[in-house]
Amino acid sequence: MRRFVAFLLRNWPLKLGAVALATILYGGLVLSESTLTWRGQVAIDITNPPAEAAVGTIPLPASDIRYRAPFDVASRLTNGSFVAFVDLSGVESQPGAVSVRRPVQVEAIDPAVEIVDFRPEYVEILIDPLLTREIAVTVEEGIIPERLDVGPAQVAPATVTLHGGSTRVASVREAVARVSIDGSAINIDEEVVIEPLDDSGNVVAGVVVDPERVRVRIPVARSIETATLPVRPIIEGEVAAGYSLRPVDVDPISVTVSGAETDVGTLGLIDTEPIDITGRTGIFEVDASLDLPPQVSVSGSESVRVTLHVAPDQGARTVQAGLVLISTEPHLAYSVPASSVLVTLAGMLPALAAMDPGALLATVSVAGLEAGRHELEVVVEAPPGMTLQAVEPSVVEVVVSDAPVLQISPAPLPTPSPGPSVDADPIGIEPSPGPSPSP
């Protein structure tokens, strides 16, 4: 025992110093390994969401993050030093909205920081299949000041498309465009943001509206008059020669307009913008805009469908056609008083003008006729698309006779002519002897 006490007391200052140093080192190690708590809040993101589905948001951020880190690292930490997320890999969308429970993961940007704990550990996430739905736009005009007349609202486009989770899109009761009408009686003509509202009149979050803005036009005046007026198409230009414009069809034939009484009361009809028909033929349709006076609006579309028909004109043409006898017999002779007749044809003027008179033929059939005089009808076949109106003369006299038989006679032999006598020579020139008679 004495030896043990002597051992303890031997060099006691040195031993006491060693114990104190060990205590300090251990305390530093314990303090450096102690757990700290981050009191800030970190938004929880969603990664790898399922295709063709809308994912509900996570309302609660990650908080109370407990971690270990060296003092120099811990002193530099901010909210951006941590990331929190939920991995939805393997989650598939199903008909109808379903809620899935998934763990939250929190990581530190600096690898020297070790995450120990955080809140919350799990979250419920709504997985909702995507839905597309078309809905008409409703215009809310608010409170209209007194002594103002407001015409019908015109919206372009009149419908919008909703995209989003099926439950959210299905909860939209109306797509509202809100406008404000003040006492200045100025017409409304502006682009307005569309708000998707539920049955309680609250905006449904998470629904995408396409387009997100629409054009709203509302006529405003201190005294509004409405009238239904006929539409008059304005035609300009010239059609090709031989063509003419047939009666024009307009759909609709009348429109309802509204505006200040002084503007609408003077209108008797509504013109369209000019329609050029230069060089056009056949039947064609044109969407023509209405030429509306300032401060006058139309209920419905601002254009009408105009159907035009540019057709060839009808006419007649008289030409000379060669007269031909058909079915003749080789042993008979035929004669007619004229070699041509006048033919009058009716049809489209362009076709009549393009017709070649040389291709037109008038025929008379003499089949089976005997010698004598015969009154026969002249036949003319009209070209395609034309009608025969007259042939002058329509009947010709054909004289049929027996063809004369040609008789061939032998040619006479030549007779020798006598030479001149000596007495016949007044100048004394001797004539050459004539030919000798044949023995």
C-alpha positions as CSV (number, residue, x, y, z in Angstrom):
1,M,0.0,0.0,0.0
2,R,2.8,2.3,0.9
3,R,4.5,1.5,-2.3
4,F,1.3,2.4,-4.3
5,V,0.9,5.7,-2.4
6,A,4.6,6.5,-3.0
7,F,4.1,5.7,-6.7
8,L,1.2,8.1,-6.9
9,L,3.0,10.9,-5.1
10,R,6.1,10.5,-7.1
11,N,6.4,13.4,-9.7
12,W,2.8,14.4,-8.8
13,P,3.0,17.9,-10.5
14,L,3.9,16.2,-13.8
15,K,1.1,13.7,-13.5
16,L,-1.4,16.3,-12.5
17,G,-0.5,18.3,-15.6
18,A,-0.9,15.3,-17.8
19,V,-4.4,14.7,-16.4
20,A,-5.4,18.3,-17.0
21,L,-4.1,18.2,-20.6
22,A,-6.0,15.0,-21.3
23,T,-9.2,16.6,-19.9
24,I,-8.8,19.6,-22.1
25,L,-8.2,17.5,-25.2
26,Y,-11.2,15.3,-24.5
27,G,-13.5,18.3,-23.9
28,G,-12.4,19.9,-27.2
29,L,-13.1,16.6,-29.0
30,V,-16.5,16.3,-27.4
31,L,-17.4,20.0,-28.2
32,S,-16.2,19.5,-31.8
33,E,-18.5,16.5,-32.2
34,S,-21.5,18.0,-30.6
35,T,-24.8,18.3,-32.5
36,L,-26.1,21.7,-33.7
37,T,-29.6,22.7,-34.9
38,W,-30.3,24.9,-37.9
39,R,-33.4,27.0,-37.1
40,G,-34.0,28.2,-40.7
41,Q,-36.5,26.7,-43.2
42,V,-35.6,24.9,-46.4
43,A,-38.2,24.4,-49.2
44,I,-38.8,20.8,-50.1
45,D,-38.5,20.1,-53.9
46,I,-39.9,17.2,-55.9
47,T,-37.7,15.2,-58.2
48,N,-38.5,12.6,-60.8
49,P,-42.3,13.3,-60.9
50,P,-44.4,10.8,-62.9
51,A,-45.1,11.7,-66.6
52,E,-48.6,12.9,-67.6
53,A,-49.5,13.8,-64.0
54,A,-49.7,17.0,-61.9
55,V,-47.9,16.8,-58.6
56,G,-49.3,18.7,-55.6
57,T,-47.1,21.1,-53.8
58,I,-45.6,20.4,-50.4
59,P,-46.8,23.2,-48.0
60,L,-44.3,22.6,-45.2
61,P,-40.6,23.3,-45.5
62,A,-37.9,21.3,-43.9
63,S,-36.9,22.7,-40.5
64,D,-35.1,21.9,-37.2
65,I,-32.2,20.4,-39.1
66,R,-29.7,18.9,-36.7
67,Y,-26.2,18.4,-38.0
68,R,-22.5,18.0,-37.0
69,A,-19.9,20.2,-38.4
70,P,-16.6,21.9,-37.5
71,F,-16.9,25.3,-35.9
72,D,-15.4,27.1,-38.8
73,V,-17.8,25.4,-41.3
74,A,-20.9,25.8,-39.0
75,S,-20.2,29.6,-38.8
76,R,-20.6,30.0,-42.6
77,L,-23.9,28.0,-43.0
78,T,-27.0,29.6,-44.5
79,N,-30.4,28.3,-45.8
80,G,-28.7,27.8,-49.2
81,S,-26.3,25.4,-47.5
82,F,-29.0,22.7,-47.4
83,V,-31.3,21.1,-50.0
84,A,-34.4,19.2,-49.2
85,F,-36.3,17.0,-51.7
86,V,-38.7,14.1,-52.2
87,D,-37.8,11.5,-54.9
88,L,-40.9,10.2,-56.7
89,S,-39.1,7.6,-58.8
90,G,-41.3,4.6,-59.4
91,V,-44.6,6.4,-58.7
92,E,-47.1,6.1,-61.5
93,S,-50.2,8.2,-62.2
94,Q,-53.5,6.5,-61.8
95,P,-57.1,7.4,-62.7
96,G,-58.3,9.9,-60.1
97,A,-56.1,11.8,-57.7
98,V,-54.1,9.7,-55.2
99,S,-52.0,10.6,-52.3
100,V,-48.6,9.0,-51.7
101,R,-46.5,9.1,-48.5
102,R,-42.8,9.6,-49.3
103,P,-39.7,10.2,-47.2
104,V,-38.0,13.6,-47.2
105,Q,-34.3,13.8,-47.9
106,V,-32.1,16.6,-46.6
107,E,-28.5,17.0,-47.8
108,A,-25.8,19.6,-47.0
109,I,-23.9,21.3,-49.8
110,D,-20.6,21.1,-47.9
111,P,-19.5,17.5,-47.4
112,A,-18.0,18.5,-44.0
113,V,-21.6,18.9,-42.7
114,E,-23.3,15.7,-41.4
115,I,-27.1,15.7,-41.3
116,V,-28.4,14.0,-38.1
117,D,-32.1,14.8,-38.1
118,F,-34.8,17.1,-39.5
119,R,-38.5,17.7,-39.6
120,P,-40.7,16.5,-41.3
121,E,-39.5,13.0,-42.0
122,Y,-42.4,12.1,-44.4
123,V,-44.9,14.1,-46.5
124,E,-48.1,13.3,-48.3
125,I,-48.0,14.3,-52.0
126,L,-51.0,14.4,-54.3
127,I,-50.5,12.7,-57.7
128,D,-53.2,13.8,-60.1
129,P,-53.5,12.8,-63.8
130,L,-53.4,15.7,-66.3
131,L,-56.6,16.9,-67.8
132,T,-57.4,19.3,-70.7
133,R,-60.7,21.1,-70.8
134,E,-62.2,23.8,-73.0
135,I,-64.4,26.4,-71.3
136,A,-66.3,29.6,-72.5
137,V,-65.0,32.9,-71.2
138,T,-67.4,34.9,-68.9
139,V,-67.0,38.7,-68.8
140,E,-67.7,40.3,-65.4
141,E,-68.3,44.1,-65.8
142,G,-68.6,44.9,-62.2
143,I,-70.8,47.8,-61.1
144,I,-72.0,49.9,-64.1
145,P,-72.4,53.6,-63.4
146,E,-75.8,55.1,-63.8
147,R,-76.9,56.7,-67.1
148,L,-74.6,54.5,-69.1
149,D,-75.8,51.9,-71.6
150,V,-73.5,49.0,-72.1
151,G,-73.6,46.9,-75.3
152,P,-72.9,43.1,-75.5
153,A,-69.3,42.1,-74.7
154,Q,-67.2,40.6,-77.6
155,V,-64.5,38.2,-76.5
156,A,-61.7,36.9,-78.8
157,P,-61.2,34.1,-78.4
158,A,-64.5,33.2,-76.9
159,T,-63.2,30.0,-75.3
160,V,-59.9,29.1,-73.5
161,T,-58.3,25.8,-72.7
162,L,-57.5,24.6,-69.1
163,H,-54.5,22.4,-68.4
164,G,-53.6,20.8,-65.1
165,G,-54.5,18.1,-62.6
166,S,-57.9,16.4,-63.2
167,T,-59.3,17.4,-59.8
168,R,-58.2,21.0,-60.1
169,V,-59.4,21.4,-63.7
170,A,-62.7,19.7,-62.9
171,S,-63.3,22.2,-60.0
172,V,-63.2,25.2,-62.3
173,R,-66.7,26.5,-62.7
174,E,-66.0,29.5,-65.0
175,A,-63.2,31.3,-66.7
176,V,-63.7,35.0,-65.8
177,A,-62.4,38.1,-67.6
178,R,-62.9,41.1,-65.2
179,V,-63.3,44.6,-66.7
180,S,-64.1,47.9,-65.1
181,I,-66.5,50.4,-66.6
182,D,-66.2,54.0,-65.4
183,G,-68.4,57.0,-65.9
184,S,-66.4,58.4,-68.8
185,A,-68.5,56.3,-71.3
186,I,-65.3,55.1,-73.1
187,N,-65.6,51.9,-75.0
188,I,-63.8,48.9,-73.5
189,D,-61.1,47.5,-75.8
190,E,-58.4,45.8,-73.8
191,E,-56.6,42.5,-73.1
192,V,-57.8,40.9,-69.9
193,V,-56.2,38.1,-67.8
194,I,-58.4,35.0,-67.4
195,E,-59.1,33.8,-63.8
196,P,-60.2,30.1,-63.3
197,L,-62.7,30.2,-60.5
198,D,-64.4,27.4,-58.4
199,D,-67.9,27.3,-57.1
200,S,-67.0,29.6,-54.2
201,G,-65.5,32.2,-56.6
202,N,-61.9,31.5,-55.6
203,V,-59.1,31.2,-58.0
204,V,-58.1,27.5,-58.6
205,A,-54.3,27.3,-58.2
206,G,-52.3,25.0,-60.4
207,V,-54.4,25.4,-63.5
208,V,-52.8,26.8,-66.6
209,V,-55.1,28.8,-68.9
210,D,-54.3,29.0,-72.6
211,P,-54.4,31.7,-73.8
212,E,-54.0,33.5,-70.5
213,R,-55.3,36.8,-71.9
214,V,-58.3,37.5,-74.2
215,R,-59.4,40.6,-76.0
216,V,-62.6,42.1,-74.6
217,R,-64.6,44.8,-76.5
218,I,-67.7,46.4,-74.9
219,P,-69.4,49.4,-76.4
220,V,-70.2,52.0,-73.8
221,A,-72.3,55.1,-74.3
222,R,-74.7,57.3,-72.5
223,S,-77.4,56.2,-74.8
224,I,-76.9,52.9,-76.6
225,E,-79.0,51.9,-79.6
226,T,-79.1,48.5,-81.2
227,A,-80.2,47.8,-84.8
228,T,-80.3,44.9,-87.2
229,L,-79.0,46.1,-90.6
230,P,-78.5,44.3,-93.9
231,V,-75.0,43.7,-95.2
232,R,-74.0,45.0,-98.6
233,P,-70.9,43.5,-100.2
234,I,-68.7,46.0,-102.0
235,I,-67.3,44.6,-105.2
236,E,-64.4,46.2,-107.1
237,G,-62.3,45.2,-110.2
238,E,-63.3,44.0,-113.6
239,V,-64.0,40.4,-114.8
240,A,-62.5,39.0,-118.0
241,A,-64.1,39.7,-121.3
242,G,-67.1,37.4,-122.0
243,Y,-67.8,36.9,-118.2
244,S,-70.1,38.6,-115.8
245,L,-70.8,38.5,-112.1
246,R,-73.9,36.6,-111.0
247,P,-76.0,37.7,-108.0
248,V,-73.9,37.6,-104.8
249,D,-74.8,35.5,-101.7
250,V,-74.0,36.9,-98.2
251,D,-74.0,34.8,-95.0
252,P,-75.4,36.2,-92.8
253,I,-77.4,38.7,-94.8
254,S,-77.8,41.0,-91.8
255,V,-76.0,41.8,-88.5
256,T,-76.9,43.4,-85.2
257,V,-74.9,46.5,-84.4
258,S,-74.9,48.7,-81.3
259,G,-73.4,52.1,-80.4
260,A,-74.3,55.6,-79.6
261,E,-77.8,56.6,-80.9
262,T,-76.3,59.4,-83.1
263,D,-74.0,56.8,-84.8
264,V,-76.4,53.9,-85.2
265,G,-79.4,55.9,-86.1
266,T,-77.9,57.2,-89.3
267,L,-76.9,53.8,-90.6
268,G,-79.1,52.1,-93.2
269,L,-76.8,49.2,-94.0
270,I,-73.4,47.8,-93.2
271,D,-70.8,47.6,-96.1
272,T,-68.0,45.1,-96.3
273,E,-64.4,45.9,-97.1
274,P,-63.9,45.9,-100.9
275,I,-63.7,42.5,-102.6
276,D,-61.5,42.4,-105.7
277,I,-62.7,40.1,-108.5
278,T,-60.2,41.1,-111.1
279,G,-59.4,38.0,-113.2
280,R,-61.5,35.7,-111.1
281,T,-63.8,33.1,-112.7
282,G,-66.0,30.3,-111.4
283,I,-67.6,30.1,-107.9
284,F,-65.4,31.2,-104.9
285,E,-66.0,32.3,-101.3
286,V,-64.4,35.2,-99.4
287,D,-64.5,36.1,-95.7
288,A,-65.0,39.8,-95.9
289,S,-64.6,42.1,-92.9
290,L,-67.3,44.5,-92.1
291,D,-66.6,48.2,-92.6
292,L,-67.9,49.4,-89.2
293,P,-68.0,53.1,-88.4
294,P,-66.0,54.2,-85.3
295,Q,-67.7,53.6,-82.0
296,V,-70.0,51.1,-83.5
297,S,-69.7,47.4,-82.6
298,V,-71.3,44.2,-84.0
299,S,-72.8,41.4,-82.1
300,G,-71.0,38.2,-83.2
301,S,-68.3,37.9,-85.9
302,E,-66.9,41.0,-87.5
303,S,-66.8,39.3,-90.9
304,V,-69.3,37.7,-93.3
305,R,-69.0,34.9,-95.9
306,V,-69.5,36.2,-99.4
307,T,-70.1,33.7,-102.2
308,L,-69.4,35.0,-105.7
309,H,-70.0,33.4,-109.1
310,V,-68.2,34.8,-112.2
311,A,-69.8,32.9,-115.1
312,P,-69.3,33.1,-118.9
313,D,-72.0,35.2,-120.7
314,Q,-74.3,33.5,-123.2
315,G,-74.4,34.7,-126.8
316,A,-74.7,33.6,-130.4
317,R,-72.4,33.6,-133.4
318,T,-73.1,33.1,-137.1
319,V,-70.4,31.6,-139.3
320,Q,-70.2,30.2,-142.8
321,A,-69.9,26.3,-143.0
322,G,-69.0,24.4,-146.1
323,L,-71.7,22.2,-147.6
324,V,-70.8,18.6,-148.3
325,L,-72.9,15.9,-150.0
326,I,-72.6,12.5,-148.4
327,S,-73.5,9.0,-149.6
328,T,-73.0,9.9,-153.3
329,E,-73.0,7.2,-156.1
330,P,-70.2,7.1,-158.6
331,H,-72.6,6.7,-161.6
332,L,-74.6,9.8,-160.8
333,A,-73.8,13.5,-161.0
334,Y,-74.9,16.0,-158.3
335,S,-75.2,19.7,-158.3
336,V,-76.3,22.2,-155.6
337,P,-76.9,25.9,-155.9
338,A,-74.3,26.9,-153.2
339,S,-71.2,25.5,-151.7
340,S,-71.8,26.8,-148.1
341,V,-74.6,27.8,-145.7
342,L,-74.8,30.2,-142.8
343,V,-74.9,28.5,-139.3
344,T,-76.0,30.3,-136.1
345,L,-74.8,28.8,-132.8
346,A,-75.6,29.7,-129.2
347,G,-73.3,29.1,-126.2
348,M,-70.8,30.7,-123.8
349,L,-69.1,33.7,-125.3
350,P,-65.6,32.6,-124.6
351,A,-66.3,29.2,-126.3
352,L,-67.9,30.9,-129.2
353,A,-65.0,33.3,-129.7
354,A,-62.5,30.4,-129.5
355,M,-64.4,28.2,-132.0
356,D,-62.7,27.5,-135.4
357,P,-65.3,28.0,-138.2
358,G,-63.2,25.8,-140.5
359,A,-64.0,22.8,-138.4
360,L,-67.7,23.3,-138.7
361,L,-69.4,21.2,-141.5
362,A,-72.9,21.2,-143.0
363,T,-73.9,17.9,-144.7
364,V,-76.7,16.8,-147.0
365,S,-77.3,13.1,-147.4
366,V,-78.1,11.9,-151.0
367,A,-78.3,8.2,-150.2
368,G,-80.7,6.3,-152.5
369,L,-81.6,9.2,-154.7
370,E,-82.4,8.8,-158.4
371,A,-82.0,11.3,-161.2
372,G,-84.1,14.4,-160.8
373,R,-84.6,17.4,-158.5
374,H,-84.7,16.8,-154.7
375,E,-85.4,19.2,-151.8
376,L,-83.1,18.0,-149.0
377,E,-82.4,19.1,-145.4
378,V,-79.1,20.5,-144.4
379,V,-77.7,18.8,-141.2
380,V,-75.2,20.6,-138.9
381,E,-73.8,19.1,-135.7
382,A,-73.1,21.7,-133.0
383,P,-69.7,21.6,-131.2
384,P,-69.8,20.4,-127.6
385,G,-71.3,23.0,-125.2
386,M,-73.1,24.8,-128.0
387,T,-76.6,24.6,-129.4
388,L,-77.7,25.0,-133.0
389,Q,-80.1,27.9,-133.5
390,A,-80.5,28.3,-137.2
391,V,-79.2,27.1,-140.6
392,E,-79.7,29.3,-143.7
393,P,-80.8,27.9,-146.0
394,S,-82.0,24.9,-144.0
395,V,-83.1,23.1,-147.2
396,V,-81.3,23.0,-150.5
397,E,-82.2,21.7,-154.0
398,V,-80.0,18.9,-155.3
399,V,-80.1,18.0,-159.0
400,V,-79.2,14.4,-159.6
401,S,-78.4,13.2,-163.2
402,D,-76.8,10.3,-165.0
403,A,-73.1,10.9,-165.4
404,P,-72.2,11.2,-169.1
405,V,-70.1,8.3,-170.6
406,L,-66.9,9.6,-172.2
407,Q,-66.2,8.3,-175.8
408,I,-62.6,8.1,-176.9
409,S,-62.2,8.6,-180.9
410,P,-58.9,7.9,-182.7
411,A,-56.9,11.0,-183.7
412,P,-56.9,11.9,-187.6
413,L,-53.7,11.4,-189.6
414,P,-51.9,14.6,-190.7
415,T,-52.5,15.7,-194.5
416,P,-49.3,16.8,-196.4
417,S,-49.6,20.5,-197.5
418,P,-48.3,21.5,-201.0
419,G,-45.3,23.8,-201.4
420,P,-45.7,27.3,-203.0
421,S,-45.6,27.8,-206.8
422,V,-42.9,29.8,-208.5
423,D,-45.5,32.4,-209.5
424,A,-46.4,32.9,-206.1
425,D,-43.0,34.2,-205.2
426,P,-43.0,38.0,-205.9
427,I,-39.3,38.5,-205.4
428,G,-38.0,35.7,-207.5
429,I,-36.6,33.6,-204.7
430,E,-36.8,30.0,-205.5
431,P,-38.7,28.0,-203.1
432,S,-37.3,24.8,-201.8
433,P,-38.9,21.7,-203.2
434,G,-41.7,20.3,-201.2
435,P,-41.9,16.8,-199.8
436,S,-42.1,13.9,-202.3
437,P,-45.3,12.0,-202.3
438,S,-45.1,8.6,-200.8
439,P,-45.2,5.7,-203.4
